[in-house]
């Protein structure tokens, strides 16, 4: 039975490093870089964020939408 290969380290996978404190709901210009033209979150395959950073991003976007800093969607 073949062994499952280990995951490559983050540096080799090419994940984007997010500065500390950048994923904050008040940092609207930075959050907009992770939204598409319709106001939806881009996938991890596109943003190249780690799973933890993607969750922090989703939470920050949800908070910004709740505070009316970002639109829920644009049509």
N, CA, C and O atoms as CSV, one atom per row, in Angstrom:
chain,resi,resn,atom,element,x,y,z
A,1,UNK,N,N,0.839,-1.177,0.000
A,1,UNK,CA,C,0.000,0.000,0.000
A,1,UNK,C,C,0.887,1.244,0.000
A,1,UNK,O,O,1.791,1.377,0.825
A,2,UNK,N,N,0.620,2.127,-0.912
A,2,UNK,CA,C,1.447,3.319,-1.067
A,2,UNK,C,C,1.126,4.337,0.023
A,2,UNK,O,O,-0.019,4.494,0.445
A,3,UNK,N,N,2.172,5.014,0.456
A,3,UNK,CA,C,1.989,6.066,1.462
A,3,UNK,C,C,1.492,7.341,0.817
A,3,UNK,O,O,1.819,7.647,-0.330
A,4,UNK,N,N,0.707,8.070,1.561
A,4,UNK,CA,C,0.215,9.352,1.092
A,4,UNK,C,C,1.354,10.370,1.178
A,4,UNK,O,O,1.997,10.477,2.222
A,5,UNK,N,N,1.618,11.118,0.104
A,5,UNK,CA,C,2.721,12.085,0.169
A,5,UNK,C,C,2.407,13.213,1.154
A,5,UNK,O,O,1.260,13.635,1.302
A,6,UNK,N,N,3.456,13.684,1.815
A,6,UNK,CA,C,3.300,14.795,2.748
A,6,UNK,C,C,3.065,16.087,1.983
A,6,UNK,O,O,3.488,16.233,0.836
A,7,UNK,N,N,2.389,17.017,2.632
A,7,UNK,CA,C,2.143,18.309,1.994
A,7,UNK,C,C,3.433,19.104,1.910
A,7,UNK,O,O,4.283,19.026,2.797
A,8,UNK,N,N,3.567,19.849,0.864
A,8,UNK,CA,C,4.741,20.699,0.686
A,8,UNK,C,C,4.655,21.869,1.663
A,8,UNK,O,O,3.553,22.302,1.999
A,9,UNK,N,N,5.788,22.387,2.123
A,9,UNK,CA,C,5.756,23.563,3.013
A,9,UNK,C,C,5.114,24.760,2.326
A,9,UNK,O,O,5.033,24.818,1.099
A,10,UNK,N,N,4.668,25.697,3.119
A,10,UNK,CA,C,3.952,26.865,2.600
A,10,UNK,C,C,4.800,27.651,1.608
A,10,UNK,O,O,4.272,28.195,0.638
A,11,UNK,N,N,6.103,27.715,1.839
A,11,UNK,CA,C,6.961,28.488,0.946
A,11,UNK,C,C,6.971,27.881,-0.461
A,11,UNK,O,O,7.009,28.611,-1.452
A,12,UNK,N,N,6.938,26.551,-0.549
A,12,UNK,CA,C,6.960,25.908,-1.857
A,12,UNK,C,C,5.606,25.953,-2.554
A,12,UNK,O,O,5.535,25.964,-3.783
A,13,UNK,N,N,4.529,25.979,-1.763
A,13,UNK,CA,C,3.206,26.043,-2.355
A,13,UNK,C,C,2.903,27.435,-2.896
A,13,UNK,O,O,1.963,27.604,-3.672
A,14,UNK,N,N,3.678,28.420,-2.500
A,14,UNK,CA,C,3.498,29.762,-3.020
A,14,UNK,C,C,2.361,30.522,-2.368
A,14,UNK,O,O,1.686,31.306,-3.034
A,15,UNK,N,N,2.129,30.307,-1.066
A,15,UNK,CA,C,1.083,31.042,-0.379
A,15,UNK,C,C,1.527,32.473,-0.127
A,15,UNK,O,O,2.708,32.746,0.089
A,16,UNK,N,N,0.575,33.366,-0.158
A,16,UNK,CA,C,0.849,34.787,0.056
A,16,UNK,C,C,0.906,35.057,1.555
A,16,UNK,O,O,0.031,34.618,2.301
A,17,UNK,N,N,1.910,35.762,1.988
A,17,UNK,CA,C,2.029,36.154,3.397
A,17,UNK,C,C,1.234,37.445,3.613
A,17,UNK,O,O,1.415,38.428,2.895
A,18,UNK,N,N,0.366,37.423,4.602
A,18,UNK,CA,C,-0.441,38.600,4.927
A,18,UNK,C,C,0.197,39.283,6.134
A,18,UNK,O,O,0.439,38.628,7.148
A,19,UNK,N,N,0.476,40.590,6.048
A,19,UNK,CA,C,1.047,41.292,7.200
A,19,UNK,C,C,0.113,41.239,8.412
A,19,UNK,O,O,-1.108,41.173,8.267
A,20,UNK,N,N,0.701,41.268,9.598
A,20,UNK,CA,C,-0.103,41.249,10.823
A,20,UNK,C,C,-0.993,42.482,10.883
A,20,UNK,O,O,-0.534,43.603,10.662
A,21,UNK,N,N,-2.255,42.267,11.181
A,21,UNK,CA,C,-3.202,43.366,11.316
A,21,UNK,C,C,-3.776,43.862,9.997
A,21,UNK,O,O,-4.587,44.789,9.994
A,22,UNK,N,N,-3.376,43.269,8.878
A,22,UNK,CA,C,-3.880,43.738,7.586
A,22,UNK,C,C,-5.309,43.269,7.334
A,22,UNK,O,O,-6.081,43.965,6.675
A,23,UNK,N,N,-5.666,42.098,7.852
A,23,UNK,CA,C,-7.015,41.572,7.654
A,23,UNK,C,C,-7.925,42.097,8.761
A,23,UNK,O,O,-8.337,41.362,9.658
A,24,UNK,N,N,-8.222,43.383,8.670
A,24,UNK,CA,C,-9.074,44.049,9.635
A,24,UNK,C,C,-10.263,44.637,8.886
A,24,UNK,O,O,-10.120,45.086,7.749
A,25,UNK,N,N,-11.420,44.638,9.506
A,25,UNK,CA,C,-12.619,45.120,8.811
A,25,UNK,C,C,-12.525,46.595,8.451
A,25,UNK,O,O,-13.243,47.048,7.560
A,26,UNK,N,N,-11.663,47.359,9.116
A,26,UNK,CA,C,-11.522,48.781,8.826
A,26,UNK,C,C,-10.613,49.046,7.627
A,26,UNK,O,O,-10.625,50.145,7.073
A,27,UNK,N,N,-9.837,48.060,7.227
A,27,UNK,CA,C,-8.912,48.194,6.104
A,27,UNK,C,C,-9.637,47.812,4.807
A,27,UNK,O,O,-9.359,46.771,4.211
A,28,UNK,N,N,-10.555,48.659,4.388
A,28,UNK,CA,C,-11.467,48.335,3.293
A,28,UNK,C,C,-10.736,48.243,1.954
A,28,UNK,O,O,-11.066,47.382,1.139
A,29,UNK,N,N,-9.765,49.097,1.712
A,29,UNK,CA,C,-9.062,49.065,0.428
A,29,UNK,C,C,-8.303,47.756,0.249
A,29,UNK,O,O,-8.245,47.219,-0.857
A,30,UNK,N,N,-7.730,47.245,1.313
A,30,UNK,CA,C,-7.022,45.964,1.240
A,30,UNK,C,C,-8.010,44.813,1.070
A,30,UNK,O,O,-7.738,43.870,0.328
A,31,UNK,N,N,-9.150,44.882,1.747
A,31,UNK,CA,C,-10.147,43.821,1.626
A,31,UNK,C,C,-10.731,43.766,0.220
A,31,UNK,O,O,-11.066,42.686,-0.266
A,32,UNK,N,N,-10.857,44.920,-0.440
A,32,UNK,CA,C,-11.423,44.942,-1.790
A,32,UNK,C,C,-10.556,44.197,-2.798
A,32,UNK,O,O,-11.055,43.759,-3.834
A,33,UNK,N,N,-9.261,44.046,-2.510
A,33,UNK,CA,C,-8.395,43.313,-3.434
A,33,UNK,C,C,-8.746,41.823,-3.463
A,33,UNK,O,O,-8.382,41.127,-4.410
A,34,UNK,N,N,-9.444,41.327,-2.446
A,34,UNK,CA,C,-9.829,39.921,-2.379
A,34,UNK,C,C,-11.276,39.693,-2.805
A,34,UNK,O,O,-11.782,38.576,-2.691
A,35,UNK,N,N,-11.948,40.733,-3.293
A,35,UNK,CA,C,-13.320,40.607,-3.771
A,35,UNK,C,C,-13.343,40.715,-5.288
A,35,UNK,O,O,-12.534,41.431,-5.877
A,36,UNK,N,N,-14.263,40.007,-5.914
A,36,UNK,CA,C,-14.389,40.150,-7.368
A,36,UNK,C,C,-15.280,41.349,-7.685
A,36,UNK,O,O,-15.711,42.059,-6.776
A,37,UNK,N,N,-15.555,41.576,-8.952
A,37,UNK,CA,C,-16.313,42.761,-9.358
A,37,UNK,C,C,-17.755,42.737,-8.864
A,37,UNK,O,O,-18.401,43.782,-8.799
A,38,UNK,N,N,-18.271,41.552,-8.514
A,38,UNK,CA,C,-19.635,41.456,-7.992
A,38,UNK,C,C,-19.693,41.540,-6.481
A,38,UNK,O,O,-20.780,41.489,-5.905
A,39,UNK,N,N,-18.544,41.668,-5.821
A,39,UNK,CA,C,-18.510,41.798,-4.373
A,39,UNK,C,C,-18.406,40.485,-3.632
A,39,UNK,O,O,-18.598,40.452,-2.417
A,40,UNK,N,N,-18.107,39.392,-4.333
A,40,UNK,CA,C,-17.970,38.086,-3.701
A,40,UNK,C,C,-16.503,37.818,-3.391
A,40,UNK,O,O,-15.607,38.335,-4.058
A,41,UNK,N,N,-16.274,36.996,-2.362
A,41,UNK,CA,C,-14.915,36.620,-2.009
A,41,UNK,C,C,-14.310,35.737,-3.089
A,41,UNK,O,O,-14.970,34.847,-3.626
A,42,UNK,N,N,-13.048,35.997,-3.397
A,42,UNK,CA,C,-12.342,35.134,-4.341
A,42,UNK,C,C,-11.906,33.865,-3.608
A,42,UNK,O,O,-11.739,33.874,-2.388
A,43,UNK,N,N,-11.724,32.789,-4.346
A,43,UNK,CA,C,-11.367,31.506,-3.746
A,43,UNK,C,C,-9.906,31.498,-3.322
A,43,UNK,O,O,-9.128,32.372,-3.702
A,44,UNK,N,N,-9.551,30.500,-2.530
A,44,UNK,CA,C,-8.164,30.351,-2.088
A,44,UNK,C,C,-7.240,30.071,-3.249
A,44,UNK,O,O,-6.072,30.456,-3.214
A,45,UNK,N,N,-7.738,29.409,-4.278
A,45,UNK,CA,C,-6.902,29.121,-5.449
A,45,UNK,C,C,-6.489,30.406,-6.160
A,45,UNK,O,O,-5.420,30.468,-6.766
A,46,UNK,N,N,-7.328,31.419,-6.086
A,46,UNK,CA,C,-7.037,32.695,-6.736
A,46,UNK,C,C,-6.218,33.595,-5.813
A,46,UNK,O,O,-5.231,34.193,-6.242
A,47,UNK,N,N,-6.625,33.692,-4.548
A,47,UNK,CA,C,-5.952,34.602,-3.622
A,47,UNK,C,C,-4.649,34.036,-3.085
A,47,UNK,O,O,-3.781,34.793,-2.650
A,48,UNK,N,N,-4.496,32.695,-3.109
A,48,UNK,CA,C,-3.308,32.005,-2.609
A,48,UNK,C,C,-3.057,32.286,-1.137
A,48,UNK,O,O,-1.909,32.397,-0.708
A,49,UNK,N,N,-4.134,32.403,-0.361
A,49,UNK,CA,C,-4.028,32.586,1.078
A,49,UNK,C,C,-4.035,31.234,1.773
A,49,UNK,O,O,-4.534,30.247,1.232
A,50,UNK,N,N,-3.478,31.200,2.974
A,50,UNK,CA,C,-3.537,29.986,3.773
A,50,UNK,C,C,-4.972,29.806,4.281
A,50,UNK,O,O,-5.743,30.766,4.281
A,51,UNK,N,N,-5.339,28.609,4.707
A,51,UNK,CA,C,-6.705,28.413,5.214
A,51,UNK,C,C,-7.039,29.334,6.395
A,51,UNK,O,O,-8.160,29.829,6.502
A,52,UNK,N,N,-6.064,29.558,7.273
A,52,UNK,CA,C,-6.303,30.433,8.421
A,52,UNK,C,C,-6.526,31.869,7.972
A,52,UNK,O,O,-7.420,32.549,8.476
A,53,UNK,N,N,-5.717,32.331,7.026
A,53,UNK,CA,C,-5.870,33.704,6.531
A,53,UNK,C,C,-7.165,33.865,5.747
A,53,UNK,O,O,-7.790,34.924,5.794
A,54,UNK,N,N,-7.578,32.811,5.017
A,54,UNK,CA,C,-8.833,32.884,4.272
A,54,UNK,C,C,-10.016,33.005,5.234
A,54,UNK,O,O,-10.974,33.724,4.953
A,55,UNK,N,N,-9.949,32.300,6.370
A,55,UNK,CA,C,-11.019,32.406,7.370
A,55,UNK,C,C,-11.036,33.789,7.999
A,55,UNK,O,O,-12.100,34.370,8.216
A,56,UNK,N,N,-9.822,34.325,8.297
A,56,UNK,CA,C,-9.747,35.682,8.851
A,56,UNK,C,C,-10.268,36.708,7.851
A,56,UNK,O,O,-10.926,37.674,8.235
A,57,UNK,N,N,-9.974,36.499,6.568
A,57,UNK,CA,C,-10.461,37.383,5.520
A,57,UNK,C,C,-11.983,37.355,5.452
A,57,UNK,O,O,-12.622,38.404,5.372
A,58,UNK,N,N,-12.566,36.154,5.485
A,58,UNK,CA,C,-14.025,36.036,5.419
A,58,UNK,C,C,-14.677,36.726,6.609
A,58,UNK,O,O,-15.704,37.387,6.458
A,59,UNK,N,N,-14.089,36.577,7.785
A,59,UNK,CA,C,-14.635,37.216,8.982
A,59,UNK,C,C,-14.524,38.738,8.878
A,59,UNK,O,O,-15.455,39.454,9.249
A,60,UNK,N,N,-13.392,39.233,8.377
A,60,UNK,CA,C,-13.206,40.681,8.236
A,60,UNK,C,C,-14.187,41.257,7.211
A,60,UNK,O,O,-14.727,42.344,7.417
A,61,UNK,N,N,-14.421,40.538,6.111
A,61,UNK,CA,C,-15.361,41.014,5.103
A,61,UNK,C,C,-16.777,41.013,5.660
A,61,UNK,O,O,-17.543,41.944,5.414
A,62,UNK,N,N,-17.128,39.970,6.411
A,62,UNK,CA,C,-18.457,39.925,7.019
A,62,UNK,C,C,-18.662,41.092,7.983
A,62,UNK,O,O,-19.726,41.710,7.998
A,63,UNK,N,N,-17.642,41.390,8.786
A,63,UNK,CA,C,-17.747,42.515,9.716
A,63,UNK,C,C,-17.843,43.838,8.966
A,63,UNK,O,O,-18.612,44.714,9.361
A,64,UNK,N,N,-17.074,43.997,7.891
A,64,UNK,CA,C,-17.115,45.239,7.110
A,64,UNK,C,C,-18.473,45.415,6.439
A,64,UNK,O,O,-18.975,46.534,6.334
A,65,UNK,N,N,-19.065,44.320,5.988
A,65,UNK,CA,C,-20.402,44.406,5.388
A,65,UNK,C,C,-21.437,44.766,6.438
A,65,UNK,O,O,-22.357,45.539,6.173
A,66,UNK,N,N,-21.284,44.204,7.634
A,66,UNK,CA,C,-22.214,44.502,8.721
A,66,UNK,C,C,-22.146,45.982,9.115
A,66,UNK,O,O,-23.160,46.593,9.453
A,67,UNK,N,N,-20.939,46.545,9.064
A,67,UNK,CA,C,-20.747,47.955,9.412
A,67,UNK,C,C,-21.015,48.886,8.230
A,67,UNK,O,O,-20.811,50.095,8.338
A,68,UNK,N,N,-21.467,48.337,7.110
A,68,UNK,CA,C,-21.792,49.094,5.889
A,68,UNK,C,C,-20.561,49.752,5.269
A,68,UNK,O,O,-20.674,50.797,4.628
A,69,UNK,N,N,-19.379,49.146,5.457
A,69,UNK,CA,C,-18.176,49.642,4.805
A,69,UNK,C,C,-17.986,48.992,3.437
A,69,UNK,O,O,-17.358,49.565,2.546
A,70,UNK,N,N,-18.542,47.780,3.281
A,70,UNK,CA,C,-18.508,47.069,2.013
A,70,UNK,C,C,-19.936,46.685,1.634
A,70,UNK,O,O,-20.755,46.409,2.511
A,71,UNK,N,N,-20.240,46.666,0.340
A,71,UNK,CA,C,-21.578,46.224,-0.070
A,71,UNK,C,C,-21.700,44.715,0.014
A,71,UNK,O,O,-20.704,44.000,-0.091
A,72,UNK,N,N,-22.927,44.226,0.204
A,72,UNK,CA,C,-23.157,42.788,0.231
A,72,UNK,C,C,-22.963,42.209,-1.169
A,72,UNK,O,O,-22.319,41.172,-1.320
A,73,UNK,N,N,-23.500,42.850,-2.173
A,73,UNK,CA,C,-23.277,42.432,-3.555
A,73,UNK,C,C,-23.639,43.598,-4.462
A,73,UNK,O,O,-24.390,44.499,-4.089
A,74,UNK,N,N,-23.081,43.549,-5.658
A,74,UNK,CA,C,-23.417,44.565,-6.650
A,74,UNK,C,C,-23.899,43.850,-7.883
A,74,UNK,O,O,-23.322,42.842,-8.292
A,75,UNK,N,N,-24.962,44.368,-8.484
A,75,UNK,CA,C,-25.508,43.716,-9.678
A,75,UNK,C,C,-25.380,44.616,-10.869
A,75,UNK,O,O,-25.784,44.244,-11.971
